[in-house]
Amino acid sequence: MTTTTCCPTAHTDTQFVQDFMEKATTRNPHEPEFLQAVHEVVSSLEGVMEKRPQYVSGNILQRIVEPERVLQFRVPWVDDAGEVHVNRGYRIEFNSAIGPYKGGLRFHPTVNLSILKFLGFEQVFKNSLTTLPMGGGKGGADFNPKGRSDGEVMRFCQSFMAELYRHIGPDTDVPAGDIGVGGREIGYMFGQYKKITNTFAGVLTGRGLEWGGSLIRPEATGYGCVYFASEMLATRGETLEGKTCLVSGSVNVAQYTVEKINDLGGKVVTLSDSGGWIYDGDGIDEGKLAWVMDLKNNRRGRISEYADQFPSAEFHSRDDSLSHNPLWAVNADCAFPSATQNEINEMDASNMLRNGVYVVSEGANMPSTADAQDAFVNAGILYGPAKAANAGGVAVSGLEMAQASQRLFWTREEVDAKLQQIMKSIHSQCVHASAEFGCQGNYVDGANIAGFIKVADAMMAQGIV
Ligand code: NDP
């Protein structure tokens, strides 16, 4: 191990990181997203390992990058025309040191083991930061719900749950939604679980209000991400009032990010989906947002329709021949990536920095490539990495679990106040951990260190299991 520990700028790989990543790469070939997530965390931890040698002798790092359990299963289903399809289902039960496995299910054609392992790994540290007793997990399937009827989605969800049910439970593993899994899909999966097991249990979060859900759960990731940005801005005596903001995506996280930015006096000028992006210089106000919610949540339409509806807007088709995404080159103060992983590359990051962005709060998981992340950290902007900034969603899932087990139902104001408190606490954990380990202002290191220490201590206490 070299003596380089932690610093306010991005790390160049030390011998310690290189050696660790060489082994990780050999053990997990063909898993680039997972290795990217591991690299980000391990790069922050050298100073911790130096100060706490018990983690080295306990081989905690090697243990923490190995999922406790990986499940893969067949999901056969029949479409409306009677044709039989087969998808691949997964659940990664990554770490249960501080509580039952907890993390979303993603239904998207790009889903594979590497992506779910990266998401599950991130979830371990994110859940630790929330201060709630939740371990980390993630799952999903390479199923594409787009263009499928409600009946087809229901049959898929039922088949998926017909296998998953035997691996989950309120004290074992409690999945939630993610890309492609919203209230409709959670409902179909919950119904199937209840029928098979004959129990009404808190086994999925993101449930409807009439059947065990929590107020503010749909809003939580977006709201939390904006609260985190406000906390970062407050360190410079600023607020979101009057700030121009870029948001990508247009469904769950994106919608409630826009809603909260509007509440706090900011102006959002972009949204996107996989077909392209819109720019609306007048801002996406409450009325326009309500139209987007109807478009995406009920009519399941495309964001291009926004520009047909509102003359102040222009639509730009996605252009894969470009080496950057022009959405990120729009002049703005703040950016809230809320679509998917690696949607901001190094060129996007340099366009953002050149065009005025000095706050990035990540709603999506790992939306910035490693190079983009380094560019933000080195520029000294307020950069809130996903595992801290988007933890509000899982935090309110944790509150949903607490309400379900006590048969209680908190008001909207109560849940929102708890969410704000949790985001404040996550922010201060990042600030304190980064200060303690000599990397003040670096929220990436702060989040990784604070999230890691709690899980590592629990693993040490529980022995070699
Ligand atoms: P949704 O399915 O509700 O929305 C995803 C949005 O991102 C859609 O607009 C989708 O467009 C777009 N998108 C997805 N993949 C791509 C792609 N490859 N290229 C361009 N656009 C894409 O998902 P969520 O809002 O729930 O999740 C968004 C992000 O936030 C994900 O990274 C997720 O892991 C993360 N997250 C979500 C949480 C939650 O509570 N839901 C909690 C924490 C993190 P299209 O419809 O065209 O595919």
Residues whose N, C-alpha, C, O or C-beta is under 5 A from the ligand:
A	BS01	NDP	G177 D178 I179 G180 T221 G249 S250 V251 N252 V253 A254 S272 D273 S274 G275 S338 A339 T340 Q341 G363 A364 N365 N390 G393
